[in-house]
Amino acid sequence: MNDTKQKTVSFVAVLGAFLVVGALVYAMKHYTRPPALNKARVEERKKALAEVQAADQEGLQTYGWADPAKGLVRLKIDRAMELTLAEYKNPAAARSNLVSRADKAGAPAPKINYE
């Protein structure tokens, strides 16, 4: 009889623990849910996405300066791929050229003397 009573108490304790955890999960889900998006916020996000995508396309499809201080230019993606394929006909020279360009791109900008 004592063994049955102990099993019942253990079962009720485990069940209670699961119910408490379930209630906590429900409460956290309820209180941490972000507010619903209204139409104005949806339009704002769509506009921001369109601006980012336009800037990405401009970066891929136009020439320009990436970092004028270091003399780095941005090429059209098609032209950059053509140059890369042509350069890698000699892999050893291409690797050394790539390393030197990476060093140049990662170097700190020259200090400007304002005197």
C-alpha positions as CSV (number, residue, x, y, z in Angstrom):
1,M,0.0,0.0,0.0
2,N,2.8,2.4,0.9
3,D,4.5,1.7,-2.5
4,T,1.3,2.5,-4.5
5,K,0.9,5.7,-2.5
6,Q,4.5,6.7,-3.3
7,K,4.0,6.0,-7.0
8,T,0.8,8.1,-7.1
9,V,2.5,11.0,-5.3
10,S,5.5,10.8,-7.8
11,F,3.1,10.7,-10.7
12,V,1.2,13.7,-9.5
13,A,4.5,15.6,-8.9
14,V,5.8,14.9,-12.3
15,L,2.5,15.8,-13.9
16,G,2.4,19.0,-11.9
17,A,6.0,19.9,-13.1
18,F,5.0,19.4,-16.7
19,L,1.9,21.5,-16.3
20,V,4.0,24.3,-14.7
21,V,6.5,24.2,-17.5
22,G,3.7,24.2,-20.1
23,A,2.1,27.2,-18.4
24,L,5.5,29.0,-18.4
25,V,6.0,28.3,-22.1
26,Y,2.5,29.6,-22.9
27,A,3.1,32.7,-20.9
28,M,6.5,33.4,-22.6
29,K,5.0,32.9,-26.0
30,H,2.2,35.3,-25.2
31,Y,4.3,38.0,-23.7
32,T,7.3,37.9,-26.1
33,R,5.2,37.9,-29.3
34,P,6.1,40.9,-31.5
35,P,3.2,43.2,-32.5
36,A,1.4,42.4,-35.7
37,L,2.6,44.2,-38.8
38,N,0.2,46.8,-40.0
39,K,-0.1,47.9,-43.7
40,A,2.1,50.9,-43.2
41,R,4.9,48.8,-41.7
42,V,4.6,46.2,-44.5
43,E,4.9,49.0,-47.2
44,E,7.9,50.5,-45.3
45,R,9.7,47.1,-45.3
46,K,8.9,46.5,-49.0
47,K,10.3,49.9,-49.9
48,A,13.5,49.2,-47.8
49,L,13.9,45.8,-49.5
50,A,13.5,47.4,-53.0
51,E,16.1,50.0,-52.1
52,V,18.6,47.4,-51.0
53,Q,18.0,45.2,-54.1
54,A,18.4,48.3,-56.3
55,A,21.7,49.2,-54.6
56,D,22.9,45.6,-55.0
57,Q,22.0,45.6,-58.7
58,E,23.8,48.9,-59.2
59,G,26.9,47.5,-57.5
60,L,26.9,44.5,-59.8
61,Q,26.0,46.2,-63.1
62,T,28.0,49.5,-63.0
63,Y,31.6,50.6,-62.8
64,G,32.7,52.9,-59.9
65,W,35.1,53.5,-57.1
66,A,35.1,50.9,-54.3
67,D,37.7,52.9,-52.3
68,P,39.3,55.8,-54.1
69,A,41.9,56.4,-51.4
70,K,43.3,52.9,-52.1
71,G,42.8,53.1,-55.8
72,L,40.2,50.2,-55.8
73,V,37.5,50.2,-58.5
74,R,34.3,48.2,-58.8
75,L,33.8,46.4,-62.1
76,K,30.6,45.0,-63.7
77,I,30.2,41.4,-62.6
78,D,30.4,40.0,-66.2
79,R,33.6,41.8,-66.9
80,A,35.1,40.8,-63.5
81,M,34.3,37.1,-64.3
82,E,35.9,37.4,-67.8
83,L,39.1,38.9,-66.3
84,T,39.2,36.2,-63.6
85,L,38.9,33.4,-66.1
86,A,41.6,35.0,-68.3
87,E,43.9,35.5,-65.3
88,Y,43.5,31.9,-64.0
89,K,45.0,30.5,-67.2
90,N,48.2,30.8,-65.1
91,P,47.1,29.7,-61.6
92,A,50.4,30.5,-59.8
93,A,50.5,34.1,-61.1
94,A,46.8,34.5,-60.4
95,R,47.2,33.4,-56.8
96,S,50.1,35.8,-56.2
97,N,48.3,38.6,-57.8
98,L,45.2,37.9,-55.7
99,V,47.3,37.9,-52.5
100,S,48.9,41.2,-53.4
101,R,45.5,42.8,-54.2
102,A,44.0,41.5,-50.9
103,D,47.0,43.0,-49.0
104,K,46.4,46.3,-50.8
105,A,42.7,46.3,-50.1
106,G,43.2,45.4,-46.4
107,A,45.9,47.9,-45.8
108,P,45.1,50.9,-43.7
109,A,44.2,54.1,-45.5
110,P,47.1,56.6,-46.0
111,K,47.3,59.3,-43.3
112,I,46.4,62.7,-44.5
113,N,48.5,65.6,-43.3
114,Y,46.2,68.7,-42.9
115,E,49.1,71.2,-42.4
